[in-house]
Every structure is written in structure tokens, then in C-alpha cells.
Amino acid sequence: MKRIDSEFEAELNRGLSSAPLGNRGFSDELRRRIEERMDEKSTCAKSWFPLAGSFLSLSVVIVSVILFFFVGQQQTETALEELSGIQANEPLSALSVAATDDDTPSFTSGLLIGLRTDDKDTSYRTLYIAPRKERPALIAQGSGILVPYKRDFWKIEPLHYETVTDRYEFFLSHPAAQRAGEARTIGPGLFRDNPNEKVIHTEKILFAANEYVSIGQTEELLAGNSSTSSTQVWTTTIPNLATKRKPVLLSEVLDAKLTGGEYATQDWFVARSQGRWVAMTAYSSAISNSKAQLTDNYRQLDVQLPKSVINHDEPCCTWSDIGTRFPGAIDTFSSPDKDMTVVSTDGLLLVFGSPSQLTGEPALSIKLKAKETIVMAQWATDHYVEEWAQKTAELLR
């Protein structure tokens, strides 16, 4: 192409450098040659651009195929490696989401449990369970019964008082941050001493909550050659247990304000029955003189205990359902927020998440002592969960 242009340029120069032109402007022959040359240039340009465009398009396609082949293959291998890792270590993301929503427990509540052990010597302890690192944990435990009362904690502890002839084991309540009173100074004001009689007085905590406490007592009386024994139950408020220990009538605490008949009695207590707190009262007003167990002569009343007695008492499931899932179940408790369910068996406290998560292994298992039963279950929610954690760690030793 350069050679042809050079020849045309030389010819044009010869024409322009010859004698003056006969016409004004180029000669006809020179004009014709220039026009033909311009037509050749135009035709060449028109034919070149489509061809160049075709080459360019083909190049883009080839480069794209190459990039797709190498990069796509690399991405595919990376994706396969990642998928292989997921399959080896954990379920797919869709299954993970489902597991988080349905199967993974989310614990937010705290549970304060009071336990009584009926062995040779009766003993008591309190446990506090609360979440730590998204799992329930035993935060604190100690002797005695620690109860939440209003915005503070009180403790219910046994005291021992003896005279020359008598022996008394009884309970006294006091603010947990303070020391309990001296039995030798409190006992004479609570029990009358008759030097002609020998009295053995013992008490048990049957129930405790954030307002009321139920006490069962057994008394053996020896006078001369005769002896008698009697049992009695009664319920009072936590502050009242610190002073005169005066019983309250069942009619005084019922929301229905039932005042007559079987409700006008102080011979009643609160007990557990198939996952609920219930009111129990004597079959008759007569005091038993037999060697029967403390609560053998009592029956369940068909009344609803108010929130002043039982703050929360909603089981997670029916008792038959609990019995089906846990054949050895003795009791069960469920939190107000439905995030924690506790099942008590013979020897274990099993802590699960929501009622829908009562299968598989429990999130926490706590070993119980032989003949140990629950007498208190108080729930903490919201900011009280951590407040109780701090206080129980200080007060339970």
C-alpha cells in the first residue's frame, strides 16, 4: 500500500511541476486520476472496517471463553472445596437456619430453687440457675432457703433451742444480709416450758415463695408414763415467721374471699401436685395422734391460689405428656418466658429450653441428693436475672 501511494504522489508532483496548466486548476487527466484514487481509498476503508470489527469481535469471544474456562473453573473448584468443607463439618445453611429457629435453646430466665432433704437429719439448700454464654449454669448454691421478698432477699434457717426437759427445732426468717437471731433469746418467747413434760418439737419447710411459707411440725409429748405425738401444718408470711409466727387463714389469701366452711382454717399448706402448686387442707379438724406421715391426713382443695401466694405456676405441658416423655418424672417447672423447662426425676434436675425442646440431651443436669424434693421455685426475668446472680453469689455459701 505504501508503494502504490508513493508512485501516485510522484506522478502528482510531476504533473504539478510541469508547464503552467492550460486550465484554471487541475488538468482533466490529473483530476480523473485523483478521483479514481479517492474512490480506491474509500472502497478500501469500507472493506477494512467490517473486517476489523469481525476480527475484534472474534478476539473478544476468544478472550471471554479463555477467561470463563480458567476463572470459572477456579471458582467452581473453590465452591466445591467450600461445599465439601460444609458437608464435613456442619449442615447446609438452610438446615442451620431451621436448627437455630427450632432446636437451638435460647436461655434468658433465672430459676431459684429451694430443696429439702429428708434423711436422718433434715437439711436444706438453695440453687440459682441462670444463663452463661447462652447456656444454663449453676450460678450459686448454699445451705438454708433463700427467698426473694419484695426488692430484697430473706433467708429461712433452722434454729435449735433446748431447756432442761425440752428440745425445739424451729424456723426463723430474717433479711439475708443480716444475721439470724439467737435461739436462746427467741425460743422462750415462742414455746412454753413445762418442767413436768418432755417435749420434742421439730419443723419442716413444706413450701416457700416470695410472700408465704408453709411449715409442717411434729411434736412428741412425754408426761409420766404416757406419750403422745401430733402433727400440724400452717402457713404464714415471711416477715411473720421472724416474729410471732402467727398462722394465716386460707380464706385470708384466696382471691374469691371465701370465708366459710373448710376455707376458714389455719390448718393448710401449699404442695406440689402434677406440676402445679395446690392448696392442701386436713380431712377433719381433729389432730392426728397416729404415727402417720406429716401430710397423710390432708387433701387437695379445688381452689385457685392467687398470685400473692404463687407468682407463676404455668406448666409447659400436660402431666400425662411429661410422664410419656419422662417416665421417672416427679415434678416439672416452666419459666414465664417459656425459654426454660425443668424436669425433676429421682436423683436429677434436667434443664431444657422451650417446651418444644424436651427431646435429646438436657442443656444442664444437676444431681440431687437421696430423698431431696423441691419446696420452692422462683423465676427471675429481664434485669432481675443478673441482679439475682450477683446477690445469690454473695448470700449463698
C-alpha positions as CSV (number, residue, x, y, z in Angstrom):
1,M,0.0,0.0,0.0
2,K,2.9,2.4,0.7
3,R,4.5,1.7,-2.7
4,I,1.3,2.5,-4.6
5,D,0.8,5.7,-2.7
6,S,4.5,6.7,-3.4
7,E,4.0,6.2,-7.1
8,F,0.8,8.3,-7.2
9,E,2.5,11.0,-5.2
10,A,5.4,11.1,-7.6
11,E,3.1,11.3,-10.6
12,L,1.1,14.1,-8.9
13,N,4.3,16.1,-8.3
14,R,5.4,15.7,-11.9
15,G,2.1,17.0,-13.1
16,L,2.2,19.9,-10.8
17,S,5.8,20.8,-11.6
18,S,5.3,20.8,-15.5
19,A,4.5,23.8,-17.6
20,P,1.7,26.0,-16.4
21,L,-1.7,24.5,-16.5
22,G,-3.7,25.2,-19.5
23,N,-6.9,25.4,-17.5
24,R,-7.6,27.1,-14.3
25,G,-6.9,24.3,-11.8
26,F,-6.1,20.6,-12.4
27,S,-5.9,19.1,-15.8
28,D,-8.7,16.7,-16.7
29,E,-6.4,13.7,-16.7
30,L,-5.0,14.6,-13.3
31,R,-8.4,15.2,-11.9
32,R,-9.6,11.9,-13.2
33,R,-6.6,10.1,-11.6
34,I,-7.1,11.8,-8.3
35,E,-10.9,10.9,-8.2
36,E,-10.1,7.3,-9.0
37,R,-7.5,7.3,-6.2
38,M,-10.0,8.7,-3.8
39,D,-12.6,6.1,-4.8
40,E,-10.0,3.3,-4.2
41,K,-9.3,4.8,-0.7
42,S,-13.0,4.9,0.2
43,T,-13.6,1.3,-1.0
44,C,-10.6,0.1,0.9
45,A,-11.7,1.8,4.1
46,K,-15.3,0.4,3.8
47,S,-14.0,-3.1,3.3
48,W,-11.5,-2.8,6.2
49,F,-13.7,-1.6,9.0
50,P,-16.2,-4.6,8.8
51,L,-13.2,-6.9,8.7
52,A,-11.5,-5.2,11.6
53,G,-14.8,-5.4,13.5
54,S,-15.1,-9.1,12.8
55,F,-11.6,-9.7,14.0
56,L,-12.2,-7.6,17.1
57,S,-15.5,-9.4,17.9
58,L,-13.8,-12.8,17.4
59,S,-11.0,-11.7,19.7
60,V,-13.4,-10.7,22.4
61,V,-15.2,-14.0,22.2
62,I,-12.0,-16.0,22.3
63,V,-10.7,-14.0,25.3
64,S,-14.1,-14.4,27.1
65,V,-14.0,-18.2,26.5
66,I,-10.5,-18.4,27.9
67,L,-11.3,-16.3,30.9
68,F,-14.5,-18.2,31.5
69,F,-12.7,-21.5,31.2
70,F,-9.9,-20.7,33.6
71,V,-11.6,-18.3,36.1
72,G,-14.9,-20.3,36.0
73,Q,-13.0,-23.5,36.6
74,Q,-11.1,-21.9,39.5
75,Q,-14.4,-20.6,41.1
76,T,-16.0,-23.9,40.6
77,E,-13.2,-25.7,42.3
78,T,-13.3,-23.2,45.2
79,A,-17.0,-23.6,45.5
80,L,-16.6,-27.4,45.5
81,E,-13.9,-27.2,48.2
82,E,-16.2,-24.9,50.4
83,L,-19.1,-27.2,49.9
84,S,-17.0,-30.2,50.8
85,G,-15.9,-28.4,54.0
86,I,-19.5,-27.6,55.0
87,Q,-20.7,-31.1,54.4
88,A,-17.8,-32.5,56.5
89,N,-18.3,-30.1,59.4
90,E,-21.8,-28.8,59.6
91,P,-25.2,-28.9,57.9
92,L,-26.1,-26.7,55.0
93,S,-27.2,-23.1,55.6
94,A,-30.9,-23.9,55.2
95,L,-30.7,-26.6,57.8
96,S,-28.7,-24.3,60.1
97,V,-31.4,-21.6,60.0
98,A,-34.0,-24.2,60.8
99,A,-31.9,-25.5,63.7
100,T,-31.4,-22.1,65.1
101,D,-35.1,-21.3,65.0
102,D,-36.5,-24.6,66.3
103,D,-33.8,-26.6,68.0
104,T,-31.2,-24.3,69.5
105,P,-32.3,-23.2,73.0
106,S,-32.1,-19.6,73.9
107,F,-32.0,-19.1,77.6
108,T,-32.9,-15.7,79.2
109,S,-34.5,-16.6,82.6
110,G,-33.2,-17.5,86.0
111,L,-34.5,-20.0,88.5
112,L,-34.1,-20.0,92.2
113,I,-34.8,-23.5,93.6
114,G,-35.2,-24.5,97.3
115,L,-34.6,-28.1,98.2
116,R,-35.3,-30.2,101.3
117,T,-33.6,-33.5,102.1
118,D,-35.5,-35.9,104.3
119,D,-32.7,-38.1,105.5
120,K,-31.6,-39.0,109.0
121,D,-31.2,-35.2,109.6
122,T,-33.4,-32.9,107.5
123,S,-31.4,-30.3,105.6
124,Y,-32.0,-27.5,103.1
125,R,-30.2,-25.9,100.3
126,T,-30.9,-23.3,97.6
127,L,-29.7,-23.3,94.0
128,Y,-29.7,-20.5,91.4
129,I,-29.6,-21.4,87.7
130,A,-29.1,-18.7,85.1
131,P,-27.7,-18.4,81.5
132,R,-24.0,-18.1,81.0
133,K,-22.6,-18.0,77.4
134,E,-26.1,-18.8,76.1
135,R,-26.4,-22.0,78.2
136,P,-27.9,-22.5,81.7
137,A,-25.4,-22.8,84.5
138,L,-25.4,-23.3,88.3
139,I,-24.5,-19.8,89.4
140,A,-24.7,-20.2,93.2
141,Q,-25.7,-22.7,95.9
142,G,-25.7,-22.7,99.6
143,S,-27.4,-24.0,102.8
144,G,-30.8,-22.8,104.0
145,I,-33.7,-21.4,101.9
146,L,-33.1,-18.1,100.3
147,V,-36.3,-16.4,99.2
148,P,-36.9,-13.2,97.2
149,Y,-39.0,-10.8,99.3
150,K,-40.1,-7.5,97.7
151,R,-36.8,-5.9,96.5
152,D,-34.6,-7.9,98.9
153,F,-33.7,-11.4,99.9
154,W,-34.6,-13.1,103.1
155,K,-33.3,-16.4,104.5
156,I,-35.2,-19.1,106.3
157,E,-33.0,-21.0,108.7
158,P,-33.4,-23.6,111.4
159,L,-32.7,-22.8,115.0
160,H,-32.2,-25.1,117.9
161,Y,-33.4,-24.3,121.4
162,E,-33.2,-26.6,124.5
163,T,-34.3,-26.5,128.0
164,V,-33.7,-29.0,130.8
165,T,-36.5,-31.2,129.5
166,D,-37.4,-29.9,126.0
167,R,-35.8,-29.7,122.6
168,Y,-37.1,-27.4,119.9
169,E,-36.1,-27.2,116.3
170,F,-37.9,-24.4,114.5
171,F,-37.5,-21.9,111.7
172,L,-36.9,-18.2,111.7
173,S,-36.8,-15.8,108.8
174,H,-34.6,-12.7,108.6
175,P,-33.1,-10.4,105.9
176,A,-30.4,-12.3,104.3
177,A,-27.8,-9.5,104.7
178,Q,-28.3,-9.7,108.5
179,R,-27.5,-12.4,111.0
180,A,-30.2,-14.6,112.4
181,G,-31.4,-14.0,116.0
182,E,-30.2,-16.2,118.9
183,A,-32.3,-19.2,119.6
184,R,-31.8,-18.9,123.3
185,T,-33.4,-15.4,123.3
186,I,-36.1,-16.2,120.8
187,G,-37.2,-19.7,122.0
188,P,-38.6,-18.7,125.4
189,G,-41.0,-16.3,123.8
190,L,-42.3,-18.9,121.3
191,F,-42.5,-22.1,123.4
192,R,-43.9,-22.6,126.9
193,D,-41.7,-24.7,129.2
194,N,-43.4,-27.2,131.5
195,P,-40.9,-28.9,133.7
196,N,-43.3,-31.8,134.2
197,E,-43.3,-32.6,130.5
198,K,-40.7,-33.6,127.9
199,V,-41.3,-32.0,124.5
200,I,-39.6,-32.8,121.3
201,H,-40.6,-30.3,118.7
202,T,-39.4,-30.5,115.0
203,E,-40.4,-28.5,111.9
204,K,-40.1,-28.8,108.1
205,I,-40.5,-26.3,105.4
206,L,-43.2,-27.6,103.0
207,F,-43.3,-24.6,100.7
208,A,-41.7,-21.2,100.3
209,A,-42.2,-18.3,97.8
210,N,-41.9,-14.6,97.7
211,E,-44.6,-13.9,100.2
212,Y,-45.7,-17.0,102.1
213,V,-44.1,-20.0,103.7
214,S,-45.8,-23.3,104.8
215,I,-44.5,-25.1,107.8
216,G,-45.2,-28.7,109.0
217,Q,-44.5,-29.6,112.6
218,T,-44.4,-32.7,114.6
219,E,-44.5,-32.8,118.4
220,E,-43.9,-35.6,120.8
221,L,-45.0,-35.1,124.4
222,L,-43.9,-37.3,127.3
223,A,-45.7,-36.9,130.6
224,G,-45.1,-39.6,133.2
225,N,-45.5,-43.0,131.6
226,S,-47.6,-41.8,128.7
227,S,-46.6,-40.3,125.4
228,T,-48.5,-38.7,122.6
229,S,-47.5,-37.4,119.2
230,S,-49.2,-34.9,116.9
231,T,-48.7,-33.2,113.5
232,Q,-49.8,-29.9,112.3
233,V,-49.3,-27.7,109.3
234,W,-49.7,-23.9,108.9
235,T,-48.9,-21.1,106.6
236,T,-47.7,-17.6,107.4
237,T,-45.9,-14.7,105.7
238,I,-42.2,-14.4,105.5
239,P,-41.9,-11.4,107.9
240,N,-44.3,-13.0,110.3
241,L,-42.0,-16.0,110.5
242,A,-39.4,-13.7,112.0
243,T,-41.6,-12.7,115.0
244,K,-44.7,-14.3,116.5
245,R,-45.1,-16.9,113.6
246,K,-48.9,-16.4,113.6
247,P,-50.7,-18.6,111.0
248,V,-52.9,-17.0,108.4
249,L,-56.3,-18.4,107.4
250,L,-56.8,-19.9,104.0
251,S,-59.7,-17.6,103.4
252,E,-57.5,-14.6,104.0
253,V,-55.4,-15.3,100.9
254,L,-58.0,-16.5,98.4
255,D,-59.0,-14.1,95.7
256,A,-62.6,-15.4,95.9
257,K,-62.7,-14.2,99.6
258,L,-64.3,-17.5,100.7
259,T,-64.8,-17.2,104.4
260,G,-66.9,-20.1,105.5
261,G,-66.6,-23.8,106.0
262,E,-63.3,-25.5,105.0
263,Y,-61.7,-22.2,103.9
264,A,-61.8,-20.7,107.4
265,T,-58.9,-22.8,108.6
266,Q,-55.3,-22.2,109.5
267,D,-54.6,-25.9,109.1
268,W,-53.5,-25.7,105.4
269,F,-50.3,-25.6,103.3
270,V,-49.1,-25.4,99.7
271,A,-47.8,-28.5,98.0
272,R,-46.8,-29.8,94.5
273,S,-49.2,-32.0,92.6
274,Q,-48.6,-33.0,88.9
275,G,-46.6,-29.9,88.1
276,R,-48.7,-27.3,90.0
277,W,-48.8,-25.7,93.4
278,V,-52.1,-26.6,95.2
279,A,-53.7,-25.9,98.5
280,M,-54.0,-28.8,100.9
281,T,-56.2,-28.9,104.0
282,A,-57.0,-31.5,106.7
283,Y,-59.7,-34.0,106.2
284,S,-61.0,-33.0,109.6
285,S,-60.2,-30.5,112.3
286,A,-59.1,-33.2,114.7
287,I,-55.3,-33.5,115.3
288,S,-53.9,-36.9,114.4
289,N,-52.4,-38.9,117.2
290,S,-51.1,-41.6,115.0
291,K,-47.6,-42.2,113.7
292,A,-48.7,-41.3,110.1
293,Q,-46.5,-39.1,107.9
294,L,-46.8,-35.4,108.3
295,T,-49.1,-34.8,105.4
296,D,-51.0,-38.1,105.2
297,N,-54.2,-36.6,106.7
298,Y,-54.6,-33.8,104.1
299,R,-56.4,-33.5,100.8
300,Q,-56.2,-31.2,97.9
301,L,-58.7,-28.3,97.6
302,D,-60.3,-27.3,94.3
303,V,-59.3,-23.6,94.6
304,Q,-57.1,-21.4,92.6
305,L,-54.2,-20.0,94.6
306,P,-53.8,-16.2,93.9
307,K,-50.6,-14.6,92.6
308,S,-49.9,-13.3,96.1
309,V,-49.2,-16.9,97.0
310,I,-48.0,-18.3,93.7
311,N,-46.4,-15.7,91.4
312,H,-46.1,-18.0,88.4
313,D,-47.4,-21.5,88.0
314,E,-47.9,-22.4,84.3
315,P,-46.5,-25.9,83.4
316,C,-45.1,-26.4,80.0
317,C,-47.2,-29.4,79.1
318,T,-49.9,-31.7,80.5
319,W,-48.7,-34.0,83.2
320,S,-49.5,-37.0,81.0
321,D,-47.3,-35.6,78.3
322,I,-44.4,-35.2,80.8
323,G,-45.0,-38.7,82.0
324,T,-44.8,-40.0,78.5
325,R,-41.5,-38.3,77.7
326,F,-40.0,-38.8,81.2
327,P,-41.4,-42.0,82.8
328,G,-39.5,-41.2,86.0
329,A,-40.6,-37.6,86.3
330,I,-41.5,-36.3,89.7
331,D,-42.1,-32.6,89.0
332,T,-41.7,-30.0,86.3
333,F,-41.4,-26.2,86.1
334,S,-41.6,-23.8,83.1
335,S,-40.5,-20.2,83.0
336,P,-42.9,-17.3,82.3
337,D,-41.0,-16.6,79.0
338,K,-41.1,-20.3,78.0
339,D,-37.4,-20.3,77.5
340,M,-36.5,-22.8,80.2
341,T,-38.2,-26.1,81.3
342,V,-37.0,-28.1,84.3
343,V,-37.9,-31.7,84.9
344,S,-37.2,-33.3,88.3
345,T,-36.6,-37.0,88.4
346,D,-35.4,-39.3,91.1
347,G,-31.9,-38.0,91.5
348,L,-31.6,-35.4,88.8
349,L,-32.7,-31.9,87.8
350,L,-32.9,-31.8,84.0
351,V,-32.8,-28.3,82.4
352,F,-34.1,-27.9,78.8
353,G,-35.1,-25.0,76.6
354,S,-38.6,-24.2,75.4
355,P,-41.4,-26.9,75.7
356,S,-40.7,-27.9,72.1
357,Q,-37.1,-28.9,73.0
358,L,-37.8,-31.6,75.6
359,T,-36.0,-34.2,73.5
360,G,-32.4,-35.2,73.4
361,E,-29.8,-34.3,76.0
362,P,-30.6,-31.6,78.5
363,A,-28.7,-28.4,78.4
364,L,-27.8,-28.8,82.1
365,S,-28.1,-31.7,84.6
366,I,-27.8,-31.2,88.4
367,K,-27.5,-34.2,90.7
368,L,-30.0,-34.3,93.6
369,K,-29.4,-35.9,96.9
370,A,-31.3,-39.0,98.0
371,K,-34.8,-38.1,99.3
372,E,-34.4,-34.5,98.1
373,T,-37.5,-32.6,97.0
374,I,-38.3,-29.2,95.7
375,V,-40.1,-26.8,98.1
376,M,-39.5,-23.5,96.2
377,A,-39.2,-22.4,92.6
378,Q,-39.0,-18.7,91.9
379,W,-38.3,-17.2,88.4
380,A,-36.3,-14.2,87.5
381,T,-36.8,-12.4,84.2
382,D,-35.4,-9.3,82.5
383,H,-32.8,-7.4,84.5
384,Y,-33.6,-9.4,87.7
385,V,-31.7,-12.4,86.1
386,E,-28.3,-10.7,86.6
387,E,-29.3,-9.0,89.8
388,W,-30.2,-12.3,91.4
389,A,-27.0,-13.8,90.0
390,Q,-24.9,-11.2,91.9
391,K,-26.9,-11.3,95.1
392,T,-27.1,-15.1,95.3
393,A,-23.4,-15.4,94.8
394,E,-22.9,-13.1,97.8
395,L,-25.6,-14.6,100.0
396,L,-25.3,-18.4,99.3
397,R,-22.2,-20.0,100.6
